[in-house]
Amino acid sequence: MQSRLKLYTGEETPVSTPAVDRVSISLGELAAILTDATQSRRAWLRDFDTEDVEISSDLFEVLSTYWNLRRRRA
């Protein structure tokens, strides 16, 4: 069977989109892992510096307020 070359023009919709793997973890467990990795200066932590993390809006408000108050005191 002869294979056909297909030119992609950007107008076609992909047949399927890759599934995104998501995992739930408690904030306490995540904080403990990140604290240990930061204190131990683990190199792999820098590999994820630009990764986006989804959090609830109320947690975002608390973290933003904390960060702003902390910077004012410094």
C-alpha positions in Angstrom: 0.0 0.0 0.0 1.3 3.4 -0.9 1.5 5.9 1.9 0.1 9.4 1.3 1.9 12.6 2.5 -0.5 15.0 4.2 0.1 18.7 4.4 -0.9 20.3 7.7 -2.3 23.8 7.2 -3.5 24.5 10.7 -7.1 24.5 9.8 -7.9 20.9 10.7 -9.1 19.9 14.2 -6.9 17.2 15.8 -8.6 13.8 15.9 -7.8 13.3 19.6 -6.2 15.4 22.3 -3.8 13.8 24.7 -5.1 13.2 28.1 -3.6 15.3 30.9 -2.6 13.3 33.9 -3.8 14.9 37.1 -3.2 13.8 40.7 -4.7 15.1 43.9 -2.5 15.6 47.0 -3.2 17.3 50.3 -1.7 20.7 50.8 0.0 19.4 53.9 1.8 16.6 52.1 2.8 18.9 49.2 4.1 21.5 51.7 6.2 18.9 53.5 7.7 17.6 50.3 8.5 21.1 48.9 9.9 22.3 52.2 12.2 19.3 52.5 13.3 19.7 48.8 13.9 23.4 49.2 15.9 23.0 52.4 17.9 20.2 50.8 18.5 22.3 47.7 17.3 19.6 45.4 18.2 20.3 41.8 15.0 18.7 40.4 12.9 21.4 42.1 14.3 24.0 39.6 13.1 21.9 36.7 9.5 22.7 37.7 10.0 26.5 38.3 7.7 27.3 35.3 5.0 24.7 35.9 1.5 26.0 36.6 -0.3 24.6 39.7 -4.0 24.9 40.1 -5.3 25.9 43.5 -8.6 27.0 44.9 -9.4 30.7 44.7 -9.8 31.0 48.5 -6.3 29.4 49.0 -5.0 31.9 46.4 -6.4 34.8 48.3 -4.9 33.6 51.6 -1.5 33.1 50.0 -1.6 36.4 48.2 -2.5 38.3 51.4 0.2 36.5 53.4 2.8 37.3 50.7 1.8 40.9 50.5 1.9 41.4 54.3 5.2 39.6 54.6 6.8 41.8 52.0 5.6 45.0 53.8 7.2 43.9 57.0 10.6 43.1 55.3 
